[in-house]
Amino acid sequence: MEMETQLTTVQDKLKAQFGEGLISSEILADYPVFTIKSDLILEVVRFLYNDKELAFHFLTTLAGLHYPENKGQELGVMYQLHSLTKNWRIRLKIFFSINNPVVPSITPVFSAANWMERQEFDFFGIIFSGHPNLKRILNIEDMAYHPMRKEYALEDGTREDKDDKMFGR
């Protein structure tokens, strides 16, 4: 029941504030998940942070997503927020085209997003506009690709003992 309360409370507030900017809401596994329009992510995060009832003041996770089969929305970002006062956790998801992988940075709200966004830029090629220092964080600067995208083989193709089907591809 608690999960349903979280879902409806946050959903109602997001719908009232952003209308059609809230694309969907559901409970997946153990979290209420809200999919929103990618250009609204900074505004939504700021709203959830500043809302006195919700008070989502803790960014626990920021992760890049790649679904090559979703034409026009191949890339995405998942944000996991925690309200310490309510002990609620939610996930926000945004999706966008691999041909224009630009989304607003949430560093104006969460300074901790700085390195998380740099990591997703490094591994997925997601460009966080407004980021204070968007550059590779783990790979070499002149690397010409983004290794976590599913377009790259997981194993050496010349090896006969390895098969990508074993890894869900």
N, CA and C of each residue as an Amber inpcrd file, in Angstrom:
protein
   507
   0.8240000  -1.2030000   0.0000000   0.0000000   0.0000000   0.0000000
   0.8660000   1.2640000   0.0000000   1.9610000   1.2120000   0.7330000
   2.8710000   2.3570000   0.8020000   3.3760000   2.7660000  -0.5790000
   3.6920000   1.7710000  -1.4060000   4.2050000   2.0360000  -2.7500000
   3.1510000   2.7520000  -3.5940000   1.8950000   2.3160000  -3.4650000
   0.7890000   2.9550000  -4.2020000   0.6140000   4.4040000  -3.7550000
   0.7650000   4.6670000  -2.4680000   0.6580000   6.0330000  -1.9440000
   1.7480000   6.9130000  -2.5320000   2.9710000   6.3970000  -2.5720000
   4.0780000   7.1450000  -3.1720000   3.7720000   7.4630000  -4.6320000
   3.3340000   6.4420000  -5.3620000   3.0540000   6.6060000  -6.7850000
   1.9950000   7.6790000  -7.0200000   0.8760000   7.5760000  -6.3480000
  -0.2240000   8.5280000  -6.6040000   0.1120000   9.9310000  -6.1090000
   0.7800000  10.0390000  -4.9720000   1.1390000  11.3640000  -4.4480000
   2.0690000  12.0960000  -5.4090000   3.1390000  11.4390000  -5.8140000
   4.1020000  12.0720000  -6.7190000   3.4750000  12.2820000  -8.0950000
   2.7400000  11.3030000  -8.5790000   2.0880000  11.4170000  -9.8900000
   1.1460000  12.6160000  -9.9350000   0.3310000  12.7710000  -8.9170000
  -0.6220000  13.8890000  -8.8820000   0.0950000  15.2320000  -8.8870000
   1.1620000  15.3290000  -8.1210000   1.9090000  16.5910000  -8.0740000
   2.6090000  16.8820000  -9.4040000   3.2010000  15.8550000 -10.0170000
   3.8760000  16.0570000 -11.3050000   2.8740000  16.4070000 -12.4000000
   1.7410000  15.7330000 -12.4050000   0.7210000  16.0050000 -13.4180000
   0.1810000  17.4250000 -13.2570000  -0.0480000  17.8570000 -12.0200000
  -0.5480000  19.2150000 -11.7700000   0.4670000  20.2690000 -12.1980000
   1.7510000  19.9920000 -12.0030000   2.7900000  20.9720000 -12.3070000
   3.2430000  20.9330000 -13.7650000   3.3140000  19.7250000 -14.3570000
   3.9200000  19.5790000 -15.6870000   2.9850000  19.0280000 -16.7560000
   1.7780000  18.6530000 -16.3830000   0.7780000  18.1930000 -17.3440000
   1.2830000  17.0650000 -18.2280000   1.3150000  17.3390000 -19.5390000
   1.7300000  16.3360000 -20.5220000   3.2280000  16.0270000 -20.4600000
   3.9630000  16.7830000 -19.6550000   5.3850000  16.4970000 -19.4730000
   5.6190000  15.1840000 -18.7550000   4.6030000  14.7260000 -18.0200000
   4.6580000  13.4070000 -17.3890000   4.1070000  12.4110000 -18.3960000
   4.9640000  11.5690000 -18.9250000   4.5760000  10.6270000 -19.9780000
   3.8940000   9.3940000 -19.3960000   4.4700000   8.8360000 -18.3310000
   3.8740000   7.6510000 -17.7110000   4.3300000   7.5300000 -16.2700000
   3.5780000   6.7390000 -15.5220000   3.9600000   6.4190000 -14.1480000
   3.5010000   4.9970000 -13.8580000   4.3570000   4.2660000 -13.1600000
   4.0680000   2.8630000 -12.8580000   4.9670000   2.4060000 -11.7230000
   4.6370000   1.2510000 -11.1890000   5.5170000   0.6280000 -10.2060000
   6.2440000  -0.5060000 -10.9230000   7.5640000  -0.4050000 -10.9590000
   8.3930000  -1.4410000 -11.5630000   9.2650000  -2.0320000 -10.4720000
   9.1380000  -3.3160000 -10.2860000   9.8640000  -4.0260000  -9.2450000
   9.5820000  -3.3830000  -7.8960000  10.4900000  -2.6100000  -7.3860000
  10.3360000  -2.0700000  -6.0350000  10.3050000  -0.5450000  -5.9870000
  10.0640000   0.1200000  -7.1310000  10.1000000   1.5750000  -7.1630000
   8.9560000   2.1580000  -7.9770000   8.4030000   3.2880000  -7.5370000
   7.5550000   4.0710000  -8.4330000   8.4610000   4.7020000  -9.4960000
   8.0820000   4.5690000 -10.7600000   8.8980000   5.0510000 -11.8690000
   8.0800000   6.0360000 -12.6860000   8.6600000   7.2080000 -12.9460000
   7.9890000   8.2670000 -13.6930000   8.8180000   8.5890000 -14.9250000
   8.2230000   8.4170000 -16.0870000   8.8920000   8.7650000 -17.3310000
   8.4190000  10.1540000 -17.7250000   9.3710000  11.0400000 -17.9620000
   9.0320000  12.4310000 -18.2690000   9.7350000  12.8640000 -19.5490000
   9.2840000  13.9660000 -20.1100000   9.9290000  14.5160000 -21.2990000
  11.3330000  14.9720000 -20.9320000  12.2830000  14.6440000 -21.7830000
  13.6900000  14.8610000 -21.4480000  14.0490000  16.3240000 -21.2330000
  13.4130000  17.2370000 -21.9640000  13.7680000  18.6490000 -21.8080000
  13.2890000  19.2320000 -20.4790000  12.4490000  18.5110000 -19.7410000
  11.9140000  19.0050000 -18.4660000  12.6530000  18.4710000 -17.2490000
  13.6800000  17.6410000 -17.4470000  14.2850000  16.9500000 -16.3130000
  14.8000000  17.9090000 -15.2310000  15.4440000  18.9810000 -15.6060000
  15.9540000  19.9040000 -14.5870000  14.8050000  20.5350000 -13.8070000
  13.7600000  20.9420000 -14.5070000  12.6020000  21.5520000 -13.8370000
  11.9070000  20.5510000 -12.9120000  11.7670000  19.3110000 -13.3580000
  11.1110000  18.2870000 -12.5400000  11.9360000  17.9910000 -11.2910000
  13.2390000  17.8180000 -11.4610000  14.1130000  17.5420000 -10.3130000
  14.0780000  18.7180000  -9.3350000  14.1230000  19.9290000  -9.8500000
  14.0610000  21.1160000  -8.9790000  12.7280000  21.1620000  -8.2210000
  11.6320000  20.8550000  -8.9230000  10.3180000  20.8390000  -8.2910000
  10.2670000  19.8010000  -7.1700000  10.7320000  18.5750000  -7.4400000
  10.7140000  17.5190000  -6.4300000  11.6180000  17.8490000  -5.2420000
  12.7010000  18.5460000  -5.5030000  13.6190000  18.9630000  -4.4440000
  12.9680000  20.0350000  -3.5590000  12.3200000  21.0080000  -4.1910000
  11.7720000  22.1530000  -3.4660000  10.4010000  21.9110000  -2.8590000
   9.6740000  20.9020000  -3.3070000   8.3430000  20.6400000  -2.7610000
   8.4710000  20.2850000  -1.2800000   7.8000000  21.0360000  -0.4330000
   7.9530000  20.8710000   1.0140000   7.4500000  19.5210000   1.5220000
   6.4160000  18.9890000   0.8930000   5.8940000  17.6860000   1.3050000
   6.8080000  16.5460000   0.8620000   7.2690000  16.5920000  -0.3820000
   8.0610000  15.4910000  -0.9340000   9.5230000  15.5510000  -0.5070000
  10.1570000  16.6810000  -0.6620000  11.5430000  16.9070000  -0.2110000
  12.5150000  15.8200000  -0.6840000  12.5680000  15.6060000  -2.0010000
  13.5330000  14.6550000  -2.5500000  14.8930000  15.3550000  -2.6350000
  15.6450000  15.2870000  -1.5310000  16.8970000  16.0270000  -1.3900000
  18.1420000  15.1870000  -1.6380000  17.9750000  13.9340000  -2.0170000
  19.1370000  13.0540000  -2.1460000  19.0920000  12.3340000  -3.4930000
  20.0960000  12.5790000  -4.3200000  20.2610000  11.8720000  -5.5820000
  21.1220000  10.6490000  -5.3050000  20.5260000   9.4570000  -5.3910000
  21.2950000   8.2540000  -5.0830000  21.9510000   7.6470000  -6.3100000
  21.3100000   7.7900000  -7.4820000  21.8120000   7.1440000  -8.6900000
  21.4760000   7.9710000  -9.9150000  22.3750000   7.9720000 -10.8690000
  22.1400000   8.5360000 -12.1920000  22.8120000   7.5710000 -13.1550000
  22.0340000   6.9690000 -14.0530000  22.5890000   5.9430000 -14.9280000
  22.1200000   6.1130000 -16.3600000  23.0370000   5.9300000 -17.2940000
  22.6980000   5.9600000 -18.7090000  22.0010000   4.6670000 -19.1230000
  21.1650000   4.7680000 -20.1530000  20.4230000   3.6250000 -20.6840000
  20.6030000   3.5950000 -22.1940000  20.6430000   2.4140000 -22.7600000
  20.7200000   2.2920000 -24.2170000  19.8220000   1.1440000 -24.6680000
  18.7820000   1.5040000 -25.4130000  17.8610000   0.5380000 -26.0000000
  17.8650000   0.7600000 -27.5060000  18.7990000   0.1290000 -28.2370000
  18.9330000   0.3970000 -29.6720000  17.6870000   0.0590000 -30.4790000
  16.8190000  -0.7960000 -29.9630000  15.6090000  -1.1730000 -30.6810000
  14.5030000  -0.1080000 -30.5980000  14.6240000   0.8640000 -29.7010000
  13.6240000   1.9360000 -29.5530000  13.9800000   3.0950000 -30.4700000
  13.5780000   3.0190000 -31.7180000  13.9410000   4.0340000 -32.7090000
  13.4330000   5.4150000 -32.2860000  14.3450000   6.3770000 -32.2990000
  14.0240000   7.7450000 -31.9050000  14.1650000   8.0050000 -30.4240000
  14.2720000   6.9460000 -29.6310000  14.4740000   7.0660000 -28.1890000
  15.4560000   5.9930000 -27.7190000  16.5550000   5.9120000 -28.4210000
  17.5380000   4.8620000 -28.1370000  18.2780000   5.0630000 -26.8230000
  18.5350000   6.3140000 -26.4680000  19.2750000   6.6000000 -25.2330000
  18.3420000   7.1370000 -24.1560000  18.7760000   6.9760000 -22.9220000
  17.9910000   7.4910000 -21.8080000  18.8600000   7.6760000 -20.5900000
  18.2580000   8.2940000 -19.5800000  18.9240000   8.4540000 -18.2850000
  17.9050000   8.1120000 -17.2120000  18.3550000   7.3680000 -16.2080000
  17.5240000   7.0440000 -15.0550000  18.1030000   7.7650000 -13.8440000
  17.2300000   8.4640000 -13.1310000  17.6130000   9.1910000 -11.9230000
  16.8620000   8.5490000 -10.7580000  17.5650000   8.2750000  -9.6870000
  16.9180000   7.7280000  -8.5020000  17.0500000   8.7570000  -7.3820000
  15.9020000   9.1790000  -6.8640000  15.8620000  10.1940000  -5.8170000
  15.3180000   9.6000000  -4.5250000  15.7710000  10.1610000  -3.4150000
  15.3500000   9.6800000  -2.0950000  14.9040000  10.8680000  -1.2570000
  13.7440000  10.7300000  -0.6490000  13.2760000  11.7060000   0.3280000
  13.6160000  11.1590000   1.7100000  14.5420000  11.8040000   2.3730000
  14.9800000  11.3220000   3.6850000  13.9020000  11.5270000   4.7420000
  13.1010000  12.5700000   4.6180000  12.0590000  12.8380000   5.6150000
  10.9170000  11.8280000   5.5260000  10.5760000  11.3830000   4.3240000
   9.4830000  10.4210000   4.1390000   9.9950000   8.9880000   3.9690000
  11.2960000   8.8460000   3.7400000  11.9070000   7.5670000   3.3970000
  11.2390000   6.9720000   2.1510000  11.0630000   7.8180000   1.1400000
  10.5190000   7.4010000  -0.1530000  11.6360000   7.4330000  -1.1780000
  11.5870000   6.4720000  -2.0910000  12.5240000   6.4410000  -3.2180000
  11.7240000   6.3480000  -4.5050000  12.1430000   7.1260000  -5.4890000
  11.4860000   7.0920000  -6.7940000  12.5420000   7.0740000  -7.8870000
  12.1090000   6.6730000  -9.0720000  12.9730000   6.7410000 -10.2470000
  12.3140000   7.6400000 -11.2820000  13.1270000   8.4630000 -11.9010000
  12.7030000   9.2640000 -13.0400000  13.4440000   8.7380000 -14.2540000
  12.7530000   8.6360000 -15.3810000  13.4120000   8.2020000 -16.6140000
  13.0970000   9.1900000 -17.7260000  14.1050000   9.4300000 -18.5440000
  13.9270000  10.2230000 -19.7590000  14.5400000   9.4460000 -20.9110000
  13.9810000   9.6410000 -22.1060000  14.4930000   8.9740000 -23.3000000
  14.6160000   9.9880000 -24.4210000  15.6000000   9.7670000 -25.3250000
  15.8540000  10.7100000 -26.4090000  16.6210000  10.0030000 -27.5120000
  16.7200000  10.6680000 -28.6530000  17.3500000  10.0890000 -29.8300000
  18.8700000  10.0330000 -29.6920000  19.4390000   8.9750000 -30.1930000
  20.8930000   8.8320000 -30.2110000  21.5180000   9.8630000 -31.1550000
  20.7120000  10.3820000 -32.0920000  21.1910000  11.3910000 -33.0360000
  21.2740000  12.7820000 -32.4190000  20.6140000  12.9990000 -31.3010000
  20.6540000  14.2780000 -30.5880000  20.6630000  13.9840000 -29.0840000
  21.7820000  13.4780000 -28.5750000  21.8350000  13.0210000 -27.1820000
  22.0890000  14.1470000 -26.1760000  21.3120000  15.2040000 -26.2660000
  21.5230000  16.3720000 -25.4160000  20.3530000  16.5140000 -24.4370000
  20.6650000  16.5650000 -23.1440000  19.6650000  16.7640000 -22.0980000
  20.2070000  17.7690000 -21.0860000  19.3270000  18.4390000 -20.3560000
  19.8010000  19.4010000 -19.3470000  20.5360000  18.7120000 -18.1940000
  21.5860000  19.3390000 -17.7320000  22.3020000  18.8700000 -16.5490000
  21.4730000  19.1850000 -15.3130000  21.5210000  18.2990000 -14.3240000
  20.8270000  18.5860000 -13.0640000  21.8050000  19.0590000 -11.9850000
  23.0290000  19.4270000 -12.3960000  24.0130000  19.9110000 -11.4170000
  23.5790000  21.1940000 -10.6990000  22.7100000  22.0480000 -11.2850000
  22.2600000  23.1990000 -10.4950000  21.4620000  22.8050000  -9.2400000
  20.8780000  21.6150000  -9.2330000  20.1310000  21.1410000  -8.0630000
  20.9910000  20.2130000  -7.2140000  21.6500000  19.2680000  -7.8660000
  22.4870000  18.2910000  -7.1560000  23.9240000  18.3980000  -7.6530000
  24.7920000  18.9650000  -6.8460000  26.1950000  19.0640000  -7.2620000
  26.8190000  17.6750000  -7.4180000  26.2900000  16.6870000  -6.7170000
  26.7990000  15.3190000  -6.8250000  26.5720000  14.7310000  -8.2170000
  25.6730000  15.3150000  -8.9890000  25.4190000  14.8280000 -10.3500000
  26.6130000  15.1010000 -11.2650000  27.5090000  15.9790000 -10.8500000
  28.6450000  16.3650000 -11.6740000  29.4070000  15.1450000 -12.2110000
  29.9170000  14.3320000 -11.3290000  30.7220000  13.1980000 -11.7670000
  29.8580000  12.1060000 -12.3720000  28.6330000  11.9460000 -11.8900000
  27.7300000  10.9460000 -12.4600000  27.4250000  11.2760000 -13.9220000
  27.1610000  12.5440000 -14.2190000  26.8930000  12.9550000 -15.5950000
  28.1430000  12.8040000 -16.4620000  29.2880000  13.1100000 -15.9100000
  30.5330000  12.9130000 -16.6680000  30.7330000  11.4460000 -17.0210000
  30.4110000  10.5630000 -16.1030000  30.5400000   9.1250000 -16.3760000
  29.6100000   8.7050000 -17.5140000  28.3670000   9.1760000 -17.5040000
  27.4110000   8.7810000 -18.5480000  27.7630000   9.4330000 -19.8910000
  28.3580000  10.6080000 -19.8520000  28.8950000  11.2110000 -21.0750000
  30.0170000  10.3350000 -21.6250000  30.8990000   9.9210000 -20.7400000
  32.0530000   9.1070000 -21.1180000  31.6280000   7.7690000 -21.7170000
  30.7040000   7.0810000 -21.0710000  30.3550000   5.7280000 -21.4860000
  29.2270000   5.6370000 -22.5070000  28.3110000   6.6210000 -22.5310000
  27.1610000   6.5560000 -23.4370000  27.1290000   7.6900000 -24.4640000
  27.9150000   8.7350000 -24.2660000  27.9010000   9.8670000 -25.1900000
  26.7440000  10.8200000 -24.9630000  26.1530000  10.7970000 -23.7790000
  25.0500000  11.7000000 -23.4480000  25.6380000  13.0570000 -23.0800000
  25.1630000  14.1000000 -23.7500000  25.6730000  15.4500000 -23.5230000
  24.7250000  16.1710000 -22.5640000  25.2260000  16.5520000 -21.4150000
  24.4360000  17.2350000 -20.4030000  24.6720000  18.7370000 -20.5410000
  23.7340000  19.4200000 -21.1900000  23.9010000  20.8600000 -21.4160000
  23.8470000  21.6040000 -20.0920000  24.7450000  22.5650000 -19.9520000
  24.8470000  23.3300000 -18.7150000  25.7560000  22.6970000 -17.6800000
  26.3560000  21.5650000 -18.0110000  27.2790000  20.9170000 -17.0780000
  28.5330000  21.7800000 -16.9360000  29.0580000  21.9510000 -15.7240000
  30.2080000  22.8470000 -15.5270000  31.5370000  22.3560000 -16.1010000
  31.6850000  21.0440000 -16.3500000  32.9780000  20.5330000 -16.8100000
  32.7950000  19.1800000 -17.4950000  32.0270000  19.1560000 -18.5680000
  31.6930000  17.8880000 -19.2150000  32.8590000  17.3930000 -20.0600000
  33.5920000  16.4540000 -19.4990000  34.6820000  15.8040000 -20.2210000
  34.7990000  14.3870000 -19.6910000  35.5070000  13.5610000 -20.4310000
  35.6620000  12.1650000 -20.0230000  36.2480000  12.0830000 -18.6190000
  35.7920000  11.0790000 -17.8920000  36.2310000  10.9500000 -16.5080000
  37.0580000   9.6800000 -16.2740000  36.8160000   8.6190000 -17.0600000
  37.5320000   7.3560000 -16.8570000  38.3030000   6.8940000 -18.0910000
  37.7910000   7.1830000 -19.2700000  38.4550000   6.7670000 -20.5090000
  39.3750000   7.8780000 -21.0070000  40.2350000   7.5380000 -21.9450000
  41.1660000   8.5340000 -22.4770000  40.4170000   9.5790000 -23.3010000
  40.9110000  10.8040000 -23.2920000  40.2410000  11.9370000 -23.9360000
  39.9780000  11.7320000 -25.4190000  40.9200000  11.1200000 -26.1400000
  40.7620000  11.0070000 -27.5860000  40.0470000   9.7220000 -28.0180000
  39.4140000   9.0440000 -27.0950000  38.6420000   7.8480000 -27.4240000
  37.4670000   8.2620000 -28.3130000  37.2900000   7.5760000 -29.4290000
  36.3140000   8.0060000 -30.4420000  34.9770000   7.2840000 -30.3380000
  34.7260000   6.5820000 -29.2670000  33.4530000   5.8650000 -29.1220000
  33.0480000   5.8300000 -27.6500000  31.8440000   5.3160000 -27.4060000
  31.3010000   5.2560000 -26.0440000  31.0310000   3.7810000 -25.7210000
  31.8800000   3.1620000 -24.9150000  31.9260000   1.7040000 -24.7890000
  30.7220000   1.0200000 -24.1510000  29.8420000   1.7210000 -23.4610000
  28.7020000   1.0530000 -22.8400000  27.4950000   0.9500000 -23.7650000
  27.5780000   1.5380000 -24.9340000  26.4860000   1.3800000 -25.9000000
  26.4730000  -0.0610000 -26.3930000  25.3040000  -0.5680000 -26.6290000
  25.1580000  -1.9670000 -27.0140000  25.5810000  -2.2530000 -28.4420000
  26.0340000  -1.2350000 -29.1540000  26.4850000  -1.4590000 -30.5310000
  27.8750000  -2.0870000 -30.5800000  28.5190000  -2.1930000 -29.4370000
  29.8550000  -2.7700000 -29.3840000  29.7920000  -4.1680000 -28.7940000
  30.5100000  -5.0730000 -29.3900000  30.5300000  -6.4540000 -28.9040000
  31.1160000  -6.5070000 -27.4990000  30.5850000  -7.3900000 -26.6990000
  31.1030000  -7.5580000 -25.3420000  32.4140000  -8.3310000 -25.3220000
  32.5810000  -9.1650000 -26.2970000  33.7650000 -10.0190000 -26.3240000
  34.4660000  -9.8980000 -27.6760000  35.6520000 -10.3570000 -27.7170000
  36.4410000 -10.4160000 -28.9440000  35.7660000 -11.3760000 -29.9230000
  35.3920000 -10.8800000 -31.0810000  34.6850000 -11.6800000 -32.0720000
  35.4840000 -12.8360000 -32.6400000  36.7760000 -12.8150000 -32.4360000
  37.6090000 -13.9030000 -32.9650000  37.6640000 -15.0990000 -32.0200000
  37.1630000 -14.9110000 -30.8000000  37.1810000 -16.0060000 -29.8350000
  35.9800000 -16.9120000 -30.0670000  36.2130000 -18.1920000 -30.1190000
  35.1380000 -19.1540000 -30.3480000  34.4620000 -19.5830000 -29.0580000
  35.0710000 -19.3160000 -27.9100000  34.5020000 -19.7410000 -26.6370000
  33.5840000 -18.6860000 -26.0190000  33.3920000 -17.5590000 -26.6930000
  32.5440000 -16.4860000 -26.1700000  31.4150000 -16.2190000 -27.1570000
  30.2170000 -15.9110000 -26.6400000  29.0600000 -15.6800000 -27.4800000
  28.1990000 -14.5980000 -26.8330000  27.9070000 -13.5150000 -27.5610000
  27.1050000 -12.4150000 -27.0170000  25.7180000 -12.8680000 -26.5670000
  25.1920000 -13.9470000 -27.1160000  23.8650000 -14.4380000 -26.7040000
  23.8650000 -14.7980000 -25.2290000  25.0350000 -15.1510000 -24.7080000
  25.1440000 -15.4860000 -23.2810000  24.9450000 -14.2590000 -22.4070000
  25.0530000 -13.0620000 -22.9920000  24.9440000 -11.8170000 -22.2430000
  23.6540000 -11.0670000 -22.5760000  22.6620000 -11.7590000 -23.1150000
  21.3710000 -11.1300000 -23.4010000  21.3350000 -10.3180000 -24.6570000
  22.2770000 -10.5370000 -25.5610000  22.2840000  -9.7860000 -26.8170000
  22.0640000 -10.7030000 -27.9870000
